[in-house]
Amino acid sequence: MKKLTSTSLRFITAALGLACCLLTFNAQAQSQYFGVTAGIANGGTYSWDAANWSVSAGTSSGPFTFNWTPGDFARFYGGASDNYTVTVNASEQNTGMYLNAAGATLNINDAGSGLGSLNVITAIQGFLVASGENLYINVPITGAGGVAPESSGSLYLYGNNTYIGGTALGDSGSTLTYINNNNSFGAASGAISLNRGAGVFSVVLATAPVTIANNWTDLGTGDGVNFASSASCPVVCSGTWSVGASGFLVRNNGASTSPLTLSGKISGSGGVTFSGANTGTIIVSGANAYTGATTVGSTGDTAITLKLGAANTIASSSSVIMAGGTLDPDGFHHAMASTTLGLTVNSTIDYTSGAAELDFAKSSALTWAGTLNLKSTGGGNWNTSGDNLVIGTDATGLTVPQLGEIEFNGTDLGDAGITSQGYIIDTAQVPEPSTLVLSLLGGLGLMWNLRRRAV
């Protein structure tokens, strides 16, 4: 089923949107319906390779006495809540498939020979799963084509897939896409595209630790991807990311034991918003070159830590906007001479790995809102553990009101100062360098007077 549907269909009713999707498959492909004369039984196991199909361009009522015609579009139905299995014993050419079985779960399994696969012969084809239903594809998806999870059910890409045509997430509907191996999204040469529209997330759920080598690209206007992995299922994305001018959203709503790592280069003219709601972590460690703003947190999704896993990973970003999340420099020195620091709501910079430094551009022209907490869970008080925050190159890097919104380890609100080199200090713990000099000179003067009196 070739995907040509406009993204505007998301605003139409679900029923009409699904109907439109079903009309977009490859014009040369016809539908074949799977079934058996006695009806699909809950818990039943059937063969794809047997005469269990309607004729090409058939109907859901059968008769189901024909063999599969290579290159057709496969439709699976069944009774209410039927859970059944269809086994595959060969390479079955197809142009996508559709599960609409009133809350059913369908497993596509190998017949035991190790030869079973689904061959997507051309273009990106729709794999549709109706709402409340689950389609487990446990055999490899192969071929020159690609996969587009569609509709609003759950699609499990659990085969060792080798298809090369790419994966289109979010073209139509809010499908939940589950992955459990490094090749769930096919060959690394096939890109993963996102096209759901501004502020809308495609959801990827990992049920095992995975490394995704595919490149990612945003085809829409401010699309997003939400990783919602199971516990102890970290995800590493080693491919590159292409960010459009309207920006891109990355969310990790997985368990706290399932960090998301973006080790591939992020590039583009837009910004990136990192968010999450389950105290998770997103690690960026590539030589990133996107030039838009980096936003840490978003409304309702501020329980996220953005960890900078290598030096200068966001140095090309025009601004870092603390919007409720936590920024962790991870023990590195980040020189960001052209990157300002913004604050829109209570946020944290947490120096978890000991001595680290964040150097920002002068940010006094920005209006801050909320409290910025500087903390050091790596040990010691922030100002005495070797942690540094530098804003600008002199004492004008922040305004007095901005300094009044900084606290240290949850205390000393309003005691922040800035040195003549732009270093932020806690004046309640460490006097400014000028004070130290004056104290030293005063002490020397006192010693001189005492010496003179003693003579």
C-alpha positions, 0 to 999 in steps of 0.5 A: 500500500503506497502512502500518499495521504496528506497530513491534514487528514489527522484533522478529519474524523478517525473513520474517514481518515482510515477510509482515505488511508485504505484507498491509497495503496499501490494502484497495481495492487489488489486486496486479498482477505485472509480467512477460513470457512469456519471463521477465525477462532480465538487462539487459532493458528493458520498458514499464510501459504495455504488456500486461506485467501479470497481471490484478488480484489475479493471481499471479507466474506470470502470464499477463502479458497485461494492461494496468496497472489504475490504483490497483493495487499493483505487484509486480516479480519476476525471476531471480537477480541480474536487472538490468532497466529498466521505462519509464513514459510516463504518470502511473501511479496506484498504491498502492505497489510491491514488488521481490523479484527475488533480488538484482536492480536495477530502474530505473523510467525515463521512456520519453523523453517526459518524461511518465512518473510514479508517482502515489501516489493516497492515504495513505502507501504502502509501497515495499518492496525486499527485502534485497540488492536496489535499486529506482531510481525515476528518474521523479517520484513525484506525488499526494496520497499519500506514500512509506514505504520498507520492508523491508531493501533500497535505495530510490533516490528520484531523481525530482523528486518532488512528492507531498504526503503525506509520507515515513515512514522506519523504519515497517518494516525497515531500508531504505536510502533514497538521495536526490540532489536537493532534492525527493527527499522530495516537496513541502516541505509533506509531513513526514518522520516517523521511527518505528523505536523507541528507539536505532534509526536510519533511514539516509539517503544523499545522493549529491549536495549537497541541501537538504531543506526538509521538516519532521521529526518523531519519532513513536517513543521516541528514534528516530534518523536517520543521514545517510551521504552520499557524499564532497562531498555536504553535506546541509542540512535547512532544515525544523523538527525536532520532538523527543519527550519521549524525545529524538532521535538525529542521526548524520552518518556521511558523509564528512568533506567532507559536513557535515550542517547543521540550519538549521531550528528544533529544538523539543520537551521531549526532548534531542538526541544528536549523533554520528558515526564518520567525523570528520564535522561536524553544524552547528546554526544555527537558533533552537533551543528544545528543552529536553532535554540536548544530548549530543555523541558516543555510544558507538562514534560519537565522531568527530563535531564539533558546530558551533554555527553561530549564537549561542545555538543550544542556549541552551534545552538543560538541559545539554551533555553531552560524551560523546566528541565535539567542541564548536565554538563557531564564533567566537560568544558562547553565553550559556547561563545555565541550561545545565550542562556535563557530561563522561562520557568524553574530549572536546574543546571546539575554538575553531576560528574565533578568539575565542569564548565559552561561558557555562555554568551552575554545574556543580559538582554533576555528576560528571565522568569523562574529560578535557576538552581545551580547544584552539584550532586557530584560532591561538595557545594557548587562553588567549591567543587570546581564547577563553573558557569560563565556568562559573557566576558565581564560583569555585564553578562547578566543583569541584577534581576537575573542574578537575583533568580539564581540559587545554589544547591537549593539555597542562597537565593539572591546571593549570586554575583558575577565577576569581572570575567563573567563567572557566576559566584555565590557571594554567601560562600565565596567573596568576589575576587575584588573583596579578596584583594581588598581583604588581603591588602587590608591585612597587609596594612594592619600587619605593617602598622603592627610592625611599626608600633613594635619597633 
